[in-house]
């Protein structure tokens, strides 16, 4: 099953946008999301553990990616 970030974020009350992140990084993260027990998961860049792809985890992973790329 393929998951889209906008589908995961739309389940959150209010309107959220990922304007602080590049489309390249958003596309990259979307490709990292996989199915585990019928739910979306992703591999954490910091701990290398599987984490549920909840909205706050999506933003956390995008920040980690941004920090790694921009600040090495």
BELZI-V79749 format. One record per backbone hydrogen bond with DSSP energy under -1.0 kcal/mol. CO is the residue of the C=O (numbers start at 1). NH is the residue of the N-H. If there is no record, write none. Layout:
CO:NH  CO:NH
This chain:
4:8  5:9  6:10  9:12  18:21  22:26  23:27  24:28  25:29  26:30  27:31  29:32  34:41  39:36  40:53  41:34  42:51  44:48  49:44  51:42  52:54  54:58  55:59  56:60  57:61  58:62  59:63  60:64  61:65  62:66  63:67  64:68  65:69  66:70  67:71  68:72
